[in-house]
């Protein structure tokens, strides 16, 4: 539903696997995207909400006792267990800040009228997996298909102009930040409520994790590590209010203070790199288990 079924959304076209015998129903507003990568048994062209409502009407016309089906019961139990697992991680007190604790604090601190813009890497992984959009509407912007580092800061400036009354949160990794840092001047000059949250793990985290999982730890330090950078001086030099967060207890208050400020702000948020805590990327989890690495399933 609403998916281009590209490599990122299907784990390199393995979900569902081509030989599974699964029936494929593809719902999309764009005819060009429907059945573009999978032979589809049913193609539906239309608005997601309206089409799903119509499908529910059809289901109600011929009801089936789904709650009695073993597969449905198994899914319900798996969902319950996973919700408990996620809730436990969201309460983590470890430092550097656990990514799921960040998602929890971010959601609780943001005002209702919000807009999130995510760069690639850690920012995109955890928000796309665990952040729950509170209501329908265009309040999140990703750069998944292109994967271009440096997208979030300039995109968020555009979002702030398009939604001047919204609180904009701009999530960017330190690798991506280096490609667009000069746009902080534009952000400061326009003076909008745009809040940059720099996920600081001193590395090109995605590349570092790929190399660690595919080739072993001896390769992870090759051209992926950054020396310590004083990002607060950079942000303050451009005219942004800036704060650094290293402990989970500091995160909630810092987010609320920044979001309440009518001008642009900057948070340097220290997190572990992806090879130290492997995120829920399907292709990585199996290898992380094989190698005994910490991971989030």
N, C-alpha and C positions, 0 to 999 in steps of 0.2 A: 504494500500500500504506500503510494507516494515515494517509491524508491526507484532509482535508475538501475538497480541491481548491478552496480559496478563492483570492482574487486574489493573495495573497502567495506561495502555493505553486505557482502556475501562471503567474506573470508576467502577471497580469490576464487569465487564461484564454486565453493564447496558446500554452501548452505542455501538450499538443499543440495545434496550430492546428485549428480546427473543420473545415477543408476538406482536411486532410492525407490522409484515407482511412485513418488509423491505427486499428487495433483497440484498444479500451479495455477493460482488465480491472481492475476495482476491488475490492480486498480491504480489508475494514474489519470491526472488531468490532461496529460500530454500524450497524444497518439504516438509520437515518435519514440517515447520511452517505453511504452507497453510492449512486452514480449521481446525486448531488445537483446537480451542475453540468454533467456530460457524459453524453450517452446512451451507456451502457456495453453492450458486447457480451457480457461475462460479469461477473456480480456474485457475489462470494465473501464470505460472512459467517463470521467465525471468528477465532481467535487467529492472529497473523501467523506465529509459528514453526511451529505445528502445521500450518497450511494450506500454507505453503511446503514443508514436509517432504513433505506429501501430493503436491504438484505435482511435486516432484523424483522421487518414486516413479513417477508417471505418465510423466515424461520418460525415466526409466531403462528403462521397459517398452518404449518405442519410441525408442531412441536415434537422434540425428541427428548427423552429423559437423560440429558447429558451428564447430570450429576451421578448417574449410576454407571457410566462408562469407566472402566479401569484406567484408561489413559488420562481422562479428565481428572479423576481423583488423584492420580499420581502427580499431575501438573500442579494441582492445588496444594498438595503437601510440599512439593519442591519449592513453590513460590513462598509458602509460609516459612520454611527453613532458611531460604535465601534472605528474606526480609529480616529475620532475626540476626543473621550473620552480618548483614550490612549495617543494621542498627548498632551492633556491638562495635564495629570498626568506626562508625561515625562518632562514637564517644571516646575514641582513643586520646590518651594524654601524652603520647610520645612526642618527642622533639628530635629533629625537625618535624613540622606539622604534618600529620597524616593526611593524604589527599582527600579521604572521605570525611574527615573532620572539617576540612576546608569547605567541601560541598555543603555540609550541614550548616555551618556558620554563615556561608554566603547566602543560602536560601533564607535563613532566618533574619539576616540583617537587611536584605534588599527590600525597599518599599514595593508596594503592589505594582505601581507603574514603573516597570523596569524594562531594560533592554540589555541583553548580553551579547558580546561579540568575542568570539574565540579564535585564537591563532591555532596552528597545528601543534601536535605534540601533546604534552601532559594536559594542557588546558582543554583540548578537544576530547581526549580520551575519557576523562572522569566526568565532565559535564554531560557528554552525550550518553554515558552509561547510567549515571546516578542522579543527575539534576532533573527534577520533575517540573515541567513547564506548568505554572499554576492555572493558566487559562488559554483558550485558543487565541491566535493572533501572531503576528510577525514580531516576536520579542527575542528571538535568538538568531544569530548569524554565524555560520560555520564556513570553512574553506576546505571541506573534505576532498572533493573531487580533484582539485588542482594541487593541494598540499603545499601552497606557497608560503614560505616563512616571511614574516613581516606584514601579513595581511591585516591583523586585528586593529592596530593603532589607526591607520588611515581610514579603514572601514568604519571604525567607531566614531570618528569625526563626522563622517557622512551620516551615520545613524543619529548622532546628537543633533544634527541640523534637521533631519527628518522628523525626529521626536523630541522637540526642545523641552517638553515638560516631563520627560522620562528621566529616570536615573540610569545612566549608562555604565555598565561594568565591562571593562576591557581586559580580557585574560590573555596574557602573552608570556611565553617562555623567554629565558635570557638569551637563548640562541636567536629567536625571532626578533627580540628587542633590538639587537645590534643592526638589523637591516632597516629599521624604521624609527630609530630614536630621535632623529632630527624633527620628526613630526610633533614632538612634544611642544615645540615652539608654536606650531599652529594651534594646538590644543590650548596652550596658555593664552594665546592672543584672542581666540574666540571666546574663552572664558566660560564654557558650558560645563554642566554637571557630568563630567566624564571622568571615570575613576579607573586608572590603570592598575591592575594587579599583576605584578611581575612574579612569575613562578621561578624562583631562583634556585637552581641546582648545580650551577657552575659547569654546565656541560650542554652539548647537543644531545639531549637525553635520549631521543628516539634512536639516533644513530648509535649511540653508546650501547643501548640495550640490544639492538639488532646484532652488533658485533659480539657482545658478550654471550648472547644466546646461540649464535651461529658458529662462532669461531673460538670462543673461550676468553677468559679474563686477560690473557696476555696482550690482547689487541685493543682493549677498551680505552686505553689512554692515548691512542694514536689520533691526534688532531681533534679530539672531542672535548677535552677539558679546558676550562677557562681559569685564569688566575682570579683572585678575589678582586671584585670591582665594587667601588663605592657608588652604587646606583642612586643613593639618596642625593649625593652631590650633583649627579647628572640631572635628576628631576628638579631639584631646587634651583639649579643653574638656569633651567628653562622657565622657572617661575611657578612650579607646582608645589603645593603642600605635600610633604613626603614623610613616610614613617616606615620603619622596618619591623617585621614580625618574625620571631624565631620560635615562640612557644605557643601552644594551642590556647592558653588562657588569655593571651594578648589579642587573639585574632578577632573575636566577636566585637569587643569594644573598638578596635581599630577600624573595622569595616563600617560599623554604625557611625562613627565620627566622620569618616570620609564621605559616606553616602549622604549624610546630612549637610555637608558643605555644598553650597551652590556652585562653587567653582571646581576646576579640575584638581584631582588628587592622584597620589602615587603611593602604592604599598609594595615594598620589597618583601615578598613572602618566601622564606627559606623552606625548601622541600627536599626530600631525597631523590636522587636520579632514578630513572626507570630500571637500571640494572640492579639497584639495591632493593627496590620494591617493585616487582614486575606488575604493570597494570593489566587490566582485563582485555588484552588484545588476543583474540582466539588462537592465532598461530603461535603466540608466545607462551601461553599457559602450559601446554604439554611439555615444552622444552624446559620451562622453569621447574616443573615437578620432577623431571628426569634429573636435573642438575641440583635439586634440593635448594632452590633459591626462594626467598620470600616472594609471595605473589598474592594478588587479589583475584579471586575467581568470579 
